């Protein structure tokens, strides 16, 4: 272990976080395979339609307040420590669902209660870990691979989806509840036992020398280490009380960064991600494509998985705004074409010769989302956050994102009933266009920007002309005394 190169250490740390993300996001896809199995005539589980809906969406609902708490807990305890504390609880919440079919539980009439309770616990853990996993990946990696490793978070998300979809073709929901955590959160927990705490969090806590010890193992040059510690030291804050956190949030540069981050995630979700993931089988059935529901989910999940992986190389070499614009345009065109197909179907136009349109359009929608729009939105939403509010900022923006994701997924049937499936996809296309406008007008190009550059950007944006001139003429970096020779 001591002979590992800094690059290998960074990649391994990102992989451990990736496996945790896969398990967290599998909580969403799990319902897509479990609910249909639970609805079979011979199933021992007797969910009502409303209970089944809550079983599918309650983790997203809990993420709304939970992400706010998670951001503050992350800053209080540290991202790695919080991960180690909550990972066993997420594993238990998955595995305990199997107990719902035990005879003693069934006789007591508690099977449905137990399943819903496990989903609530899953939602709480996922909510608290959501800001943590993105922040830890971002702060453990250097500027050269930070974009690729953070961009891979969507790759790991899709990996969790694909595991559930694939297992759903062969195993019962009880078996899947054990397989998913055993292949994801358990190895993640073991790996994190041998991984250090976030060096930027250590600096914010005033533990500069401990942070240096970590950075000297995870960075390739001493100059790089000094620069990162200097930038973080200027914004370090040992007081992480709620009042102090609010004071930082209310500073105009920090508030602008948080608004930009939240806007990206809100519009990303309004472009239809959650609706497509949860109702993919229903969409195929409504279009009359004729594919097997389980395998159609695997096909779409595989396409998403492939292009999430390709996106890691894209964000490493292509500016964020160019990648975001390209993926958003492709998703908007695909959603528009789907809307046209369903509109023609709604007016009873003969679409039998257009049976290929839904599948091809949905594949291109997924390519645009998974290949650029989704990963780049997540990556940029973290990159635009100034250092002093990165923890609470991640929690706040994740709470806003979760609220929108819950509303979009929960209200998909109601939207379809009100405006038709064609109207739903045209709404998604319009939201994609809004993302494009927001990116071009309000979001800075974060490709190649250091943490210090991001903070300076928002300071310049928020400052008046006179303040900018005064700041530019008087700006001098304060010296930071760091005992590098000791290491």
N, C-alpha and C positions, 0 to 999 in steps of 0.2 A: 504493500500500500504506500509506503514512504517513497518508493521510487516512481510513482505515477507522475506523469507530466501534468501541468496545470490544466491543459485542455481536456485531458481524460477525466480529471476530477470534476470539472464543470459539466461535462456531458453526463457523467454518472449521477451527479446531484440532480440534473434536469430529468434524467430517466426515472429516478425514485419519485420525484414530484409528478411526473407524467403518469406513472402507475396509480398514484393516489387520485389524480384527476379522472382517470379511466373508471375507477370504482365510484367516484362521486357522480359522474355523469351517467353511469349505468343505472342510477336510481331513476332517471327519466325514461330510459329505453326499456327498463325492466317491465314496466306496466304494459308496454306495447305487446309483449309476448305473454305476460302472466294473465292479464284480464281476459283475453280470448279463451285461454285454457280454463280459467275459473268459471267461465260462462257456459261451458259444455254441460249437457244434460246430466252426465254422471259425475260432475264435480262435487266434492263435499262442501265447497265454499258457496254460500248463497248471498252474493252481493246484490243489492238493488241497483238500478241504473244510476241513481244518484251516488250511492256508496262507491261504485266502480269508478265514477268520474272523479270523486275525491281521492280515491286510492291512486289514480294516475297523476293528479295535479297538486296534491297537498304539499309535496316537497318544495315546489315553486312558490307556493303561498307563504310558507314558513321562511323562505329565503329573503322575504321582504324586510322583516325586522331583524332576522338573524344575521344578515350580512353587515348591518350597522354594528351590532355587538361584536361580530367576528373581527372587524377592522380594528376596534379598540382593544379587544383581547390579544390580537396579533401584536399590537404595539406594546402592550403591557408585558406579555409573557415571552414574546419572540416567535417568529413564524415556525421555526423548527420544533420548538418545545410544544407549541399548540398542536402541530401535526402529530407529534408523538402521543400527546394526551388524548386526542379525539379519534385517531385511526382505529384503535381497538373497539371503540364504541360503534363506529360505522360498520366494522366487520360483524360485531354481535347483532346489530340491527338487521343485517341481511340474513345471517344464519338462523336467527331465532324465528324467522317467518316459517321455517319448516315445521316448527312446533305447532302451527295452526291445525295440522291434520293429525296430531296425536289424539288418541281416543279420549283421554281425560279432558283435553281442551274442547273437543267436539261435543262431548256429553254435557259440559258446562255451558255450552252455547257461546263460547268466547273466541271462536276462530276468527270471525270478522273483526272483532275488537282488537285482537292481538295483531292482525295484519295491518290495520290502520294505525295502531300505536307504533309499530315498527317503522311505518312510512313517515310518521311524525318525527321520530328520532332521526331517521335518515335525513329528513329535511333540515333539522336543527344542525346536525353535524356538517352537512354540505354547505349550509348557509354560513357557518362560522369559518369553514376552511376555504370558501371561494376566494375571498381577497388574499388569503395567506399564500395559496399555491402560486398565484401569478406574481405576487410581490417577491417571494423567495426565489423563484426562477430568475426574475429580472435582476435581483441584487446579487445573486451568486455568480452570474456570468459577466464576462467583460464585453466591451463595446463591439468587438469583432464578431462574436457569435450570439450576443444578447438577442438580436432580432430573430435569428433562426430558432434559438431555443424557446423563446417566448412565443414565437409563431407556431411552434409545435404543440402548444397546449390544445389547440383545436384538433390536431392530429390525435392526441391522446383521448380527447373527448369522443371522437368518432370511433376510436378503438374500443371504448367502453360500450358505445351503441352497437357496434358490429359484433362484439362478444355476445351480447344479449340476443340480437337477431339470429345469429348463427346457432347458438345453443337452443333457441326456441324451435329450430327445425328438428332437433333430435332428443331434447330432454324436457322433463316436466318442470314447472315453475319452482317446485321444491328443490330440485337438484341444481337448477340455475342459481338459486339463492345461496348455495354453498360454493359453486364453481367460481362465480364472479369475484368474491372477495379473496378466495384462495389464490387466484391468479393475478390479483392486482394489489389490493391494500396490504396484504400480508408481506410480500416481498418488498413493497415500498417501505413499510415500517422497519423491516430488518435493515435495509440499506440506509435509512435515515439515522439509525443508531450510530453509524460510523461516519456521519457527515456533520460538519460544524454548523454553528448558528450563523445567520446572515451577518456578514461583516458590517453592512450599512446600519443594521439595527444595533449592533454593538457600539458603533460610533455614536449613534443618536443617544445611547445610554451613557456616553462618556467613557466607554471602555476602548479607547483608541489603540492601546497596545495589544489587547486581545484580538481586535479587528485586524491589526497588522499581521499577527501570527497566521490568521486564516488567509488573508490576502496574499501573503508571500507564497502560500502553497497553491493558490487558485489563480494567480496572475503571472504573466510571463516576464515582466520587467519591473524593477524597483520604481522607475519613474511613473509607471502606470499606477502602482500601489499608492505612491505619495499623492498623485493627482486626485484619486478617488477619495482618499481619506481627507484631504484638504477640503474638497467639495462637500463631503458629508459633515465634517466637523463644523463648518460654518452654519449649518442648519440643524446641528444636533440639539437635542432637547431632553433633559433628564426628567422634566416634569411632564408626565403623560396623563394628567388628570383630565376629566371631561371638560372642565372649564378652560384649561389651557388648550386642549384640542380645538374647542370652539373658537378660541381667539385666533388660532392659526388659520382655521377655515375661513374666518371672516376677513382676513387680509385679501385685498383685491386680486393680487397676482395668483394666490392659491385658489381663490374662489373661481377665477376664470378657467384655470386648469381643470378643476373638478367639473365645471359646467361643460367644457369641451369633451371631457371623458364620458360624462353621462349622456350627452347628445349622441355620441357615436354608438353607444351600446343600445340606447333606446331605439334609434332608427334602424340599427341592425336587426333588432328583434321584430320591429314592425314590418320588416321586409319579408317575414313569414317563416323564419327558421323553426320555431317551436311548433307552429301549426303543421308544417310539412313533416317534421319528425314524428309527431304523435298520430297524425291522421293520414299517413302515407298509404296505408292499406285501404282506407276508406276512399281516398282520391282515386286509386287504381280501380277499385270496384265501381265507383260512380262513372268513371270514364269508359268502363267496359273493355279494358285492355285484354283481360283474360289470363293474366299471370297469377300464379299461386300467391296468396297474400304473404306468407312467410318468406318465400324466396324472392318476392319483389322487394321486400325490406332489405334482404341480404344484398341484392343487386345495387340498390341505391346506397346502402351503407358502404359497400365495397368501392363504388365510384367516389364517394365522399372521402373514404380512407386514403385512396390513392392520391387524390388531389390535395388533401391536407398535407401529405408527405412532400409532394412537389412544391407546395407553398413555402415550406421551410427553406428551400433553396431560392425561391423567388424573393422572399423578404431579405435574404442575405445579400442579394445583388441588385435589387430594384428598389427605388425610392417608394416610400409608403403610399404617397398620394397617387402615384401612377398605378401601383398595384390595386389600390382600393377603387380607383375610378374604373379600371378595366373590368374587375370582377363585378362591380355594381352595375355597369352597363349591360354585361352579359346576363346577369340575373334578372334585370328589369325587362330585357327583350324576351327572355324565356318565360317569365311570369305573364307578360302581355300575350304571348302566343297561346299559353294555356288558357288565359281568360277568353281569348277569341274562340278557341275550340269549345269551351263549355258554354259560351254564349250561343254559338251556332247550334249546339245540342239542345239548349233551353228553348229555342224557337222552332225545334223539331226539324231542323235541316238535316239532311242525310249525311252523317259523318262517318259512315261505314268505311269509306275509302281514306279516311284521315285517322285511322286507328293508331298509326305510328306517332302522331303528334304529341299526345300526353307523355308517353315514355321518353321520347327524344327531348321534349321541352323540359321535362322534370330533370333529366340527366344534365342538360346544359345549365339549368337553374342551380343544381348541386355543384357543378363544376365552377360556376361563377362565385358561388358562396364559399365552398370549401377551398377553392384554389386561390382566393384572394380576399373576398369581402369579409368573411367571418374571422379568419386568423388575423388579418391586418387590423380589423376593428378592435379586437381584443388587445393586440400588441400596442397599437397607437393609444388606446385608452389608458394603458399603464404608462407609456412613455411620456404623455403630456402632463402627467401629474407631478407637481413640484415635490421635492424631497420632504419638506416639513409636514405635508398632508398625505403622503403616499399611502400610509396604512389606513387612516380614516377615510381617505379619498377612494381607495379600492373598495372598502366596505360600503360607503355611501352609493357609489356608482353601481355596485353589484346589487344593492337593494333596489335601486330604481330599475335596473335591468330585469330583476326577478319579478317586480310588480308588472312590468309590461309583458314579460314572457308568460306570466300566469294569466293575465287578461286575454292575451292573444290565443293561448291554447284552450283556456276554459270556455271562451266565447266563440270558438270556431264554428260549432253547430248553429249557434244563434246568428252569426254573420251569414252563414250559408243560407239559412232560412230567410233572412231579411233581404239580402242583395244577390243571392245566388252564388254558386261556386265561381262563376266568371267574375262577379264583383269582388269576391275575396282576393283573387289573384291580381286583379287590376289595382286593388288597394295595396297589395304587396309591391307591385311594380312602381306605383306612385311613391311609396316609402323609399324604394331604392333610388329613385331620382332625387329625393330630398337628401339622402346620404351623400350623393354626388355633390349637391350644392353646398352642404355643410363642410365637406372635405375641402372643396376648392376655395371657400370663402373664409372659414373660421379656423380650420385645423392647421397647425404648422407642420412643415416637413421635418419629421423627427429622425429620418435616416441619417446616421452619422453624428447625431447630436449627443453630447455628453449630458450627464445629469445636471451639471452646472449650466450648460447651454440652455436647457429647458427652463430652468428657474430664471435665468437672465431674460429669456424670451418673454415670459409672462410679466416680468417686471417692466420691460420696455413697453409691452402692449398696454399695461394698466397705467403707466406714468403719463403725465401731461408733457407737452413739448418742452416746457422750461425744465421740468424735472428730469427729462431725458438728457438735455444738454448738460445740466448740472451733474447728473450721474456719470455721463460719459467722460466729463473732464476731471471728476474727482475719484473715479472708481479705481481703487488699488486693492489688490488681494491682500488680506491680512495674513501674516505669517503664522503657520501652524507648526508648533514644535513637535516633531515626531522622531523618536529614537529608532531610526531604521538600522543603524549599525549593529544594534543589539540582536537583530534578526538575520 
